[in-house]
Amino acid sequence: MPPQRIEAAARGETTIADRVVAKIAARAAREALGRVPEGCSPPHATVIVHHDHARIRISLELDYPSDIGAQCGAVRRRVAERVASLAGMEASEVAVEVERLQSVHTRRTDQGRLR
């Protein structure tokens, strides 16, 4: 009797580390914003993965003035989409935290020059 063939999906398990999903989420947030405003830190993410669900928190800085709600919504959508397509996980929660608003005037003050 020939050995029974076991399907590939039944032979093992794929585990994706939280830090990998965090990198995907941070990159997706940058993609959603289009660019990181001058003088701002790039978005960063923290992630908790449980089976095939990810809880994601994105921290970012935005230009002032800007449509904060629209930008945060775009970040949420893009992050959920990219995590699903690249990691095969559902983003059960995507929380966006705006840490700081940067205006042209505060950037010049930070650099020691105010006109």
N, C-alpha and C positions, 0 to 999 in steps of 0.2 A: 504494500500500500504506500503510495507516494506521500511525502510529508505535506501536511496542510499548510497552505499559503496564508499568511496573515497580512492584511492590508497595511500599508505604511502608516496610516493615521492611527492604527490601533497598536503599533509597536512602541510608541514613545510619546514624549511630551515636549513641547517647546515652551520655554520660560523666557520672558523678556523682562529684564531688570527695570526697576523704577527709574533709575538714572537714564536709561536709554529712552524711555517714554518721555522723560523730562526734556531731553535734548530735542526730540521730535517736536514737542509742544512749544519750546522756546523758539525753535526755527520757524514753526508755523506762525507764531505770533509776529515775528519779524516780517514774514511774507505778507501777513494781513495788513500791517502798518505801512508797508511799501518802503519805508526807510526809517532808520533810527535818527531822531532829531539830533542836530549838532549839539554836542555837550551832554547828551543823555547816555545813560547806560543802556545796553541792549536788554530786551526782555529776558527774564529768567523764570524757570518753572520748578515747582515741587510737585511730586506725583506720589500717590499711593495706589498701587495696583492690587486688586483682589480678583483672582481668576481672570476673566476676560473683561473686567470693568476697571476703569481708571478714574480716580478723583484727582483733578488737576487744579493747581493754583498758579496763575500767571501774574508776575509783578512787572510793571513797566512804568516808563516815564513818557509823558506826552508834551507836545508843543502847546503853548498857551498863546492865543485862544484857539480852541478846536472843538469839534463836536465829539465830546467825550463818549457819550452814549453810543453813537454810531461806530466809533473806533473800537470800543469794547465789544460791541455786538459782532463786528467783523472778526475780531480776534477769537471770540468764542466759537463762531462758526468754522473758521479756518482750522483752529486747533482740533476741534471734534472731528472734522473731515480728515485731516492728515493722520491723526492717531488711529482712526478707523481703517484708513487705507494702508498705512505702512505697518502698523502693529497688530491689526486685526482685533482691536479692542473698542468697546463702546466707552465713550467719555461720559460717564454717568453724571459728572459735575465738572463744569469749567468755570472757576471763579477768577475774575480779573480784578486785580488790585492796582489802582493808579497810585504810585508812590510819590510822584512829584510832577508838577507842571512846570515846564521850562519856557520862559519867554525870552525874546531877544534881549530885553533889558537885564534880566537876571543872568543870562549867559555873559553879557559884557561886564556886569558887576563881579561875577565870579572870576573873570579874567583880569580884574583890576582896572578895567576901562569902562567908564560910563560917559556917554556923550549926551 
